[in-house]
Amino acid sequence: MRETITVSIPHQLGKDEALRRIKSGVEDARVKFASVLSVQKVDWNGDTLAFQVSAVAQQVAGTIQVEERHVKLDVELPWLLAKVAKIIVPAVQKEGTLLLENKKS
């Protein structure tokens, strides 16, 4: 059984700057986490990213929607990873907030 988790990260950057940072962050994550996840799909359609990755031999799919005041991440987790969602969600929230802090990059 799969479970969808949603994380909403507020920001004050505006859509264009948030989108730029998310795109950069996605590319950085591909390198940074290459030892634990394999990226099968990264497909941008306007302000929405559809992705599919494999982590811990589990398939994970989701979307990232960049809005004017927040970024919304929806991830469909397989049963095994859904069991550790309480650990995953705060980590994603923290990393996303750091990426979207209102500072010059």
C-alpha positions as a LaTeX table, in Angstrom:
\begin{tabular}{lrrr}
\hline
Residue & $x$ (\AA) & $y$ (\AA) & $z$ (\AA) \\
\hline
Met1 & 0.00 & 0.00 & 0.00 \\
Arg2 & 1.29 & 3.44 & $-0.95$ \\
Glu3 & 0.85 & 6.65 & 0.99 \\
Thr4 & 1.07 & 10.25 & $-0.24$ \\
Ile5 & 2.71 & 12.82 & 1.97 \\
Thr6 & 2.47 & 16.55 & 1.37 \\
Val7 & 4.94 & 19.16 & 2.55 \\
Ser8 & 4.26 & 22.87 & 2.09 \\
Ile9 & 7.18 & 25.23 & 2.54 \\
Pro10 & 6.37 & 28.94 & 2.77 \\
His11 & 8.73 & 31.53 & 1.31 \\
Gln12 & 8.92 & 35.24 & 0.56 \\
Leu13 & 11.06 & 35.05 & $-2.57$ \\
Gly14 & 8.45 & 35.33 & $-5.28$ \\
Lys15 & 7.79 & 32.57 & $-7.77$ \\
Asp16 & 10.71 & 33.22 & $-10.14$ \\
Glu17 & 13.43 & 33.19 & $-7.46$ \\
Ala18 & 11.88 & 30.21 & $-5.68$ \\
Leu19 & 11.73 & 28.33 & $-8.99$ \\
Arg20 & 15.38 & 29.13 & $-9.71$ \\
Arg21 & 16.43 & 27.86 & $-6.28$ \\
Ile22 & 14.33 & 24.70 & $-6.51$ \\
Lys23 & 15.77 & 23.86 & $-9.95$ \\
Ser24 & 19.28 & 24.38 & $-8.61$ \\
Gly25 & 18.49 & 22.38 & $-5.48$ \\
Val26 & 17.14 & 19.46 & $-7.49$ \\
Glu27 & 20.36 & 19.30 & $-9.51$ \\
Asp28 & 22.47 & 19.54 & $-6.34$ \\
Ala29 & 20.43 & 16.75 & $-4.72$ \\
Arg30 & 21.08 & 14.45 & $-7.69$ \\
Val31 & 24.79 & 14.67 & $-6.92$ \\
Lys32 & 24.62 & 14.94 & $-3.12$ \\
Phe33 & 22.37 & 11.90 & $-2.66$ \\
Ala34 & 23.60 & 9.78 & $-5.58$ \\
Ser35 & 24.77 & 7.08 & $-3.19$ \\
Val36 & 21.26 & 6.53 & $-1.76$ \\
Leu37 & 18.93 & 7.40 & $-4.61$ \\
Ser38 & 18.77 & 7.01 & $-8.33$ \\
Val39 & 16.84 & 9.54 & $-10.41$ \\
Gln40 & 14.72 & 7.99 & $-13.18$ \\
Lys41 & 12.68 & 11.04 & $-14.19$ \\
Val42 & 12.87 & 14.82 & $-13.79$ \\
Asp43 & 10.30 & 16.56 & $-15.97$ \\
Trp44 & 9.58 & 20.29 & $-15.61$ \\
Asn45 & 6.27 & 21.58 & $-16.99$ \\
Gly46 & 6.14 & 25.28 & $-16.27$ \\
Asp47 & 6.32 & 25.71 & $-12.48$ \\
Thr48 & 5.71 & 22.03 & $-11.71$ \\
Leu49 & 8.28 & 19.26 & $-11.51$ \\
Ala50 & 7.23 & 15.62 & $-11.85$ \\
Phe51 & 9.89 & 13.24 & $-10.63$ \\
Gln52 & 10.55 & 9.60 & $-10.04$ \\
Val53 & 13.42 & 8.22 & $-7.99$ \\
Ser54 & 14.49 & 4.94 & $-6.50$ \\
Ala55 & 15.63 & 4.97 & $-2.87$ \\
Val56 & 16.48 & 1.96 & $-0.72$ \\
Ala57 & 15.27 & $-0.25$ & $-3.61$ \\
Gln58 & 11.85 & 1.47 & $-3.44$ \\
Gln59 & 10.21 & 3.52 & $-6.22$ \\
Val60 & 9.14 & 7.03 & $-5.19$ \\
Ala61 & 7.20 & 9.45 & $-7.40$ \\
Gly62 & 5.98 & 12.95 & $-6.78$ \\
Thr63 & 5.57 & 16.55 & $-7.81$ \\
Ile64 & 6.93 & 19.89 & $-6.71$ \\
Gln65 & 4.73 & 22.91 & $-7.41$ \\
Val66 & 6.34 & 26.32 & $-7.07$ \\
Glu67 & 3.90 & 29.07 & $-6.14$ \\
Glu68 & 4.29 & 32.77 & $-5.34$ \\
Arg69 & 4.35 & 32.24 & $-1.54$ \\
His70 & 5.01 & 28.53 & $-1.03$ \\
Val71 & 6.41 & 25.38 & $-2.56$ \\
Lys72 & 4.26 & 22.25 & $-2.33$ \\
Leu73 & 5.81 & 18.81 & $-2.47$ \\
Asp74 & 3.60 & 15.73 & $-2.92$ \\
Val75 & 5.38 & 12.39 & $-2.70$ \\
Glu76 & 3.85 & 8.97 & $-3.12$ \\
Leu77 & 5.74 & 6.61 & $-0.83$ \\
Pro78 & 5.71 & 2.83 & $-0.89$ \\
Trp79 & 4.69 & 1.06 & 2.31 \\
Leu80 & 8.25 & 0.66 & 3.63 \\
Leu81 & 9.15 & 4.34 & 3.28 \\
Ala82 & 5.70 & 5.48 & 4.46 \\
Lys83 & 6.51 & 3.82 & 7.79 \\
Val84 & 9.42 & 6.25 & 8.27 \\
Ala85 & 7.56 & 9.31 & 6.97 \\
Lys86 & 7.68 & 10.89 & 10.44 \\
Ile87 & 11.45 & 11.08 & 9.98 \\
Ile88 & 11.39 & 12.01 & 6.29 \\
Val89 & 8.90 & 14.90 & 6.46 \\
Pro90 & 10.80 & 17.05 & 9.02 \\
Ala91 & 14.06 & 16.50 & 7.12 \\
Val92 & 12.44 & 17.58 & 3.83 \\
Gln93 & 10.84 & 20.59 & 5.57 \\
Lys94 & 14.20 & 21.63 & 7.04 \\
Glu95 & 16.16 & 21.26 & 3.78 \\
Gly96 & 13.46 & 23.06 & 1.79 \\
Thr97 & 13.33 & 25.92 & 4.27 \\
Leu98 & 17.12 & 26.31 & 4.12 \\
Leu99 & 16.98 & 26.36 & 0.32 \\
Leu100 & 14.24 & 29.00 & 0.30 \\
Glu101 & 15.56 & 31.30 & 3.03 \\
Asn102 & 15.28 & 34.93 & 2.04 \\
Lys103 & 18.95 & 35.62 & 1.43 \\
Lys104 & 21.16 & 36.42 & $-1.50$ \\
Ser105 & 22.59 & 33.31 & $-3.09$ \\
\hline
\end{tabular}
